[in-house]
Amino acid sequence: MSTDIQTIRKLAHLARLEFNEEKEQEMLQDLNKILNWVDQLRELDTENIEPLTHMSQEMNVFREDVAENTVSHEKALLNAPKKDSDYFRVPKVME
């Protein structure tokens, strides 16, 4: 299976992309490579192969979600442009 330059232009229009002629040719070659690869995949016999829900049998291992103070209150206030004792000072945002 292969495609032509008109298909590339139509896809570019639908995707709101703009290509010069050189890029159109590159995209045409890349798309044809992809389509050829898909054709190769179609040749495989997948009749007795079960569909995968995951790429491997491994399960995700998550770490415990433990709250901890990574930056102390004092260190956080050191970089504040304005501060008022223990608080950040910010411009008023509500009337």
C-alpha positions in Angstrom: 0.0 0.0 0.0 1.3 3.5 -0.8 -0.1 7.0 -1.0 0.4 10.0 -3.1 1.2 13.7 -2.7 -2.5 14.6 -2.9 -3.3 12.5 0.2 -0.4 14.2 2.1 -1.9 17.6 1.2 -5.4 16.5 2.2 -4.1 15.2 5.6 -2.0 18.3 6.1 -5.1 20.4 5.4 -7.2 18.4 7.9 -4.5 18.6 10.5 -4.0 22.3 9.9 -0.4 21.8 8.9 1.6 23.6 6.3 4.6 22.0 4.5 6.9 23.2 1.8 7.5 20.9 -1.2 10.6 19.4 0.4 8.7 18.5 3.6 5.8 17.2 1.7 8.2 14.7 0.0 9.7 13.7 3.4 6.2 13.2 4.8 5.2 11.1 1.8 8.2 8.9 2.2 7.6 8.5 5.9 3.9 7.7 5.5 4.7 5.1 2.8 7.2 3.5 5.1 4.6 3.3 7.9 2.0 1.9 5.5 4.5 -0.7 4.2 5.2 -1.7 7.8 1.5 -2.1 8.5 1.2 -4.3 5.4 4.0 -6.5 6.8 2.1 -6.8 10.0 -1.0 -7.9 8.2 0.9 -10.9 6.7 1.3 -12.4 10.2 -1.0 -15.2 11.2 -2.7 -14.0 14.4 -5.6 -16.5 14.3 -4.8 -18.2 17.6 -3.3 -15.3 19.4 -5.2 -13.7 22.3 -5.3 -10.0 22.4 -3.1 -8.3 25.0 -4.5 -6.0 27.6 -0.9 -5.3 28.9 2.4 -5.6 27.2 3.8 -7.7 30.1 2.5 -9.8 33.0 4.1 -7.5 35.5 1.9 -5.5 37.8 2.6 -1.9 38.7 4.4 -1.5 42.0 3.6 1.8 43.7 5.5 3.3 46.6 3.6 4.2 49.7 2.2 7.7 49.6 3.7 9.2 52.7 3.4 12.9 53.5 6.7 14.6 54.5 8.0 18.1 54.6 10.7 18.3 52.0 11.2 22.1 52.3 11.1 23.8 55.7 8.9 26.8 56.3 11.9 29.0 56.8 13.6 27.8 53.6 10.5 28.4 51.6 10.2 32.0 52.8 13.9 32.7 52.0 13.0 33.0 48.3 9.8 35.0 48.7 9.9 38.5 47.1 7.7 39.8 49.9 6.9 38.2 53.2 5.2 39.2 56.5 6.7 37.2 59.4 5.5 33.6 58.6 3.5 34.3 55.5 4.0 35.1 51.8 2.7 38.5 50.8 0.9 38.5 47.5 -1.1 41.2 45.6 -4.8 41.4 46.4 -6.8 39.4 43.8 -10.3 39.8 45.0 -12.2 43.0 45.7 
